[in-house]
Structures are given as C-alpha cells and as structure tokens.
Amino acid sequence: MAKCGNCDYPLICRECGVKFTFINEQVYEAFYDRNTPVICPNCQQILTCKYCGYKYDASIYEYHSNQ
C-alpha cells in the first residue's frame, strides 16, 4: 500500500474509501511524477487523501483542505 506524500498516512481514497495500490507502472510513475494527475483505479475520481485532503491532481503548489 502507498503512503500519502503529504501526510505520510496510508493513502486511502477520500471518495470511495479504498486503499490505494499501484495497479501498473503508469500509475506508479504518475504518483511519483506529481506533474500528472492520479486517478483512483476503483472510483475513477482524482485521488484525494482521506486524512489530509491532498489531491493528486498535479497542482503541487496548492494545498487542498478537508472541506
């Protein structure tokens, strides 16, 4: 299981509650590139950390709150 790059908690999708795992090499590369949005493989939404609200939508300089 992956950890959130922002808060270091286990990365669980806020939208569907599923633990994020790397399903293939493309997802792995996008996750660490941070210039490419990461889509949750389960719900097909932009991956957002359940704990801190960080969105993996390639806007690395913008913090997303828990709203």
N, C-alpha and C positions, 0 to 999 in steps of 0.2 A: 504494500500500500504506500502511496505517496504521502508526503507531508507538505503542508502549505508553506510556500516560500516566504510568506509574510509573517505568520504567527507560529509556525513550526508544530502545530497540532496536526493530527491525521486529517487528510483532505477528504471531506465529505461534502457532496454537492448540496447546497442550500435548497435547491429547487425540488430534488427528488429524494434526498437523504441517503443516497447510495455512496459507499466508499469508492473514491476514485482510484482506478488502476490503469496502467498503461496497456491499452489493448493492442497497440502496434508501434512500430518505430516512428511513424509520422507523429503520433500523439506524444510520444516521449520527446521528440525533438522540438515540437511546438511548445511543450510545457517548459522546457529549459531555455528556449529562444526568447520568450517574452515579447517578441515582435509579431507573433502570430496568435490570434485568439484560440483558446482551447474550448472545445465543445464537450460537454458531458456525454459519454457514449450511451448512457441509459436514457436520459430525458431530452437530449439534443438541444439543450439550452447552454448559453455561455456558462462555463464552470465558475461557480462562486463559492468561496469557502463558507461553510456553515458557521464557523466560530468567529472569524474576524470580518467577514464580508468582502474580502478581497476578490475582485473579479479578474479572471484570466482572459481579458478582452483586449490585450495589447496596449492598454493605456497605463503604462508602468509608472507614470509620474502622478497619477490621480488616485487618491485614496477613496474607496467606496465604503460608506458607513453601513451599519447594521439595519438601516431603515427598511 
